[in-house]
Amino acid sequence: MAADGPGVVAETIPASPGQDDLTAAVRAAQQGDEEAFRTLYRSVQPGLLRFLGVLVGGDAEDVASEAWLQIARDLPAFRGDGGAFRGWAATIGRNRATDHLRSQRRRPVQPTPIEVLADLVADHDTAGEALRSVSTEAAIALIAALPRDQAEAVLLRVVVGLDVKTAAGVLGKRSGAVRTAAYRGLHRLADLFEREGPPGGGATDPATGTLGATE
């Protein structure tokens, strides 16, 4: 079963199908419908790629490709609706990211080029840009600077679009702990942006809404 290139970065987040439509796509993909699998890929990949980008940096595309290979292989045995599929895909991606980081720790450390560091966060990042457009690379970089538990909670709830219960399942934590981590992460970001100045504008991401969606 082939998707239209799990290793290809989605430049923009397409309109996300509703829960019922995503559930229908899961069912059809399990029966071998390649177009349905493409629907799953287009819906889940952008958020998954951003989530993995925080976990493994520039290797996110490779890790996402590995995740989608496993998703395609194990999809017939999956049980659940569209929301559960998002959580399942995020769990697979996170596991692949963990394996990737473990393998990297066994390799010699390579120095980071200084030009890479210069691209992480620009001086003009503002509260408005991050809170209203989490699809920007700058906003993702800012989220990545949060403590790991807060960053993962914010990404899963806001970028991947999981509910609290599903996000908690991905992280292996209680729902209350995930809700608290997301709340603290958002407030930490808000405090940072408030110190930097007023919002500079930006459009709401049509697929993920605003960072305040975790409340």
C-alpha positions in Angstrom: 0.0 0.0 0.0 1.7 3.2 -1.1 1.3 6.7 0.1 2.4 9.7 -2.0 5.8 9.7 -0.5 6.1 9.6 3.3 9.5 11.2 3.0 8.1 14.2 1.3 7.7 17.3 3.5 4.2 18.8 3.3 4.8 22.5 2.8 1.3 23.5 4.0 -1.3 21.9 6.2 -4.3 20.9 4.1 -7.8 21.2 5.4 -8.1 18.3 7.9 -11.0 15.9 7.4 -13.5 15.6 10.2 -13.4 12.7 12.7 -16.1 10.7 10.8 -14.3 11.2 7.5 -11.0 10.2 9.0 -12.5 7.1 10.5 -14.0 6.2 7.1 -10.6 6.7 5.5 -9.1 4.3 8.1 -11.6 1.7 7.4 -11.1 2.0 3.6 -7.3 2.0 3.9 -7.5 -1.2 5.9 -9.3 -2.7 2.9 -6.4 -1.7 0.6 -7.8 1.6 -0.7 -4.7 3.6 -1.7 -6.5 6.9 -2.0 -7.9 6.5 1.5 -4.3 5.9 2.7 -3.3 9.1 1.0 -6.0 10.9 2.9 -4.7 9.5 6.2 -1.2 10.6 5.2 -2.1 14.1 4.2 -4.2 14.6 7.4 -1.6 13.3 9.9 1.8 13.8 8.3 2.1 17.6 8.8 1.5 17.6 12.5 3.5 14.4 13.0 6.5 15.9 11.1 6.5 19.0 13.3 6.2 16.8 16.4 9.2 14.7 15.3 11.1 17.8 14.3 11.2 18.8 18.0 12.3 15.3 19.0 15.0 14.6 16.4 15.6 17.9 14.6 16.7 17.6 11.0 16.2 13.9 10.9 12.4 14.2 11.3 11.7 13.3 7.6 13.7 10.1 7.9 12.0 9.1 11.2 8.6 10.0 9.8 9.3 7.7 6.8 10.1 4.9 9.1 6.9 5.5 11.1 4.8 5.5 7.9 6.3 2.2 6.8 5.3 0.7 10.1 1.8 2.3 9.9 1.3 0.9 6.4 2.5 -2.6 7.6 0.4 -2.7 10.8 -2.7 -0.8 9.6 -4.8 -4.0 9.0 -4.5 -4.9 12.7 -5.3 -1.4 13.9 -8.6 -1.0 15.9 -10.1 2.4 16.5 -11.6 5.6 15.0 -9.9 8.5 13.3 -8.9 10.2 16.6 -7.4 6.9 17.8 -5.5 6.6 14.5 -3.8 10.0 15.1 -2.7 8.9 18.5 -1.5 5.5 17.2 0.5 7.3 14.5 2.0 9.7 17.0 3.0 6.8 19.3 4.7 5.0 16.4 6.5 8.2 15.4 7.6 8.8 19.0 8.9 5.2 19.4 10.8 5.5 16.1 12.3 8.9 17.3 13.4 7.2 20.6 15.1 4.4 18.6 16.8 7.0 16.4 18.1 9.0 19.4 19.4 5.8 21.0 21.3 4.9 17.8 22.7 8.4 17.5 24.1 8.2 21.1 26.2 5.2 20.0 27.7 7.2 17.2 30.6 9.7 17.4 29.3 13.2 18.1 29.5 15.6 15.2 30.0 19.4 15.8 26.9 21.5 14.9 27.7 24.1 12.2 27.2 27.6 13.5 24.9 28.6 10.6 22.4 26.0 11.8 22.2 27.7 15.2 21.5 31.0 13.5 18.4 29.6 11.9 16.7 28.4 15.1 14.8 31.5 16.4 14.6 34.9 14.8 14.6 38.1 16.8 11.2 39.2 15.4 9.3 36.2 16.8 6.3 37.5 18.8 3.5 36.2 20.9 1.0 36.8 18.1 3.0 34.8 15.5 3.5 31.8 17.8 0.1 31.8 19.4 -1.8 32.2 16.1 0.4 30.3 13.7 2.1 27.3 15.2 2.9 26.0 11.7 5.8 28.4 11.4 9.3 27.0 11.9 10.1 29.8 14.3 7.2 28.9 16.6 8.1 25.2 16.5 11.6 26.1 17.5 10.3 28.1 20.4 8.1 25.2 21.5 11.2 23.0 21.3 12.9 25.2 23.8 10.4 24.3 26.5 11.1 21.5 28.9 10.6 18.1 27.2 7.3 17.2 28.9 5.8 20.6 28.2 6.9 20.6 24.6 5.5 17.2 23.8 2.2 18.0 25.5 1.8 21.2 23.6 2.8 19.6 20.3 0.5 16.6 20.7 -2.5 18.7 21.8 -2.1 21.6 19.4 0.0 20.5 16.4 -1.0 16.9 16.1 -4.5 17.6 17.3 -5.0 14.9 19.9 -7.4 15.1 22.8 -6.0 14.9 26.3 -6.8 11.2 26.8 -5.1 10.2 23.6 -2.1 12.4 24.1 -1.7 10.9 27.6 -1.7 7.4 26.0 1.0 8.4 23.6 3.2 9.8 26.4 2.3 7.1 28.9 1.1 9.6 31.5 -2.1 10.5 33.3 -4.5 12.9 31.5 -4.1 15.4 34.3 -0.3 15.4 34.0 -0.6 16.1 30.2 -3.1 18.9 30.7 -0.9 20.5 33.3 2.2 20.2 31.2 0.4 21.8 28.2 -1.0 24.6 30.4 2.4 25.4 31.8 4.1 25.3 28.4 1.6 27.7 26.9 1.9 30.1 29.8 5.7 29.9 29.6 5.5 30.8 25.9 3.0 33.6 26.6 5.2 35.1 29.2 8.2 35.0 26.8 6.2 36.6 24.0 4.8 39.3 26.3 8.3 40.4 27.3 9.3 40.6 23.6 6.5 43.0 22.6 3.1 43.1 20.9 2.0 40.6 18.3 3.3 41.1 14.8 0.4 39.3 13.1 -0.2 36.0 11.5 -3.0 33.8 10.2 -4.6 31.1 12.3 -3.5 27.6 11.1 -6.7 26.1 9.6 -5.8 22.6 10.7 -4.6 23.2 14.3 -6.2 26.4 15.4 -4.4 28.4 18.1 -2.2 27.4 21.0 -4.9 28.4 23.3 -6.9 25.3 22.1 -5.5 23.2 25.0 -7.6 25.2 27.5 
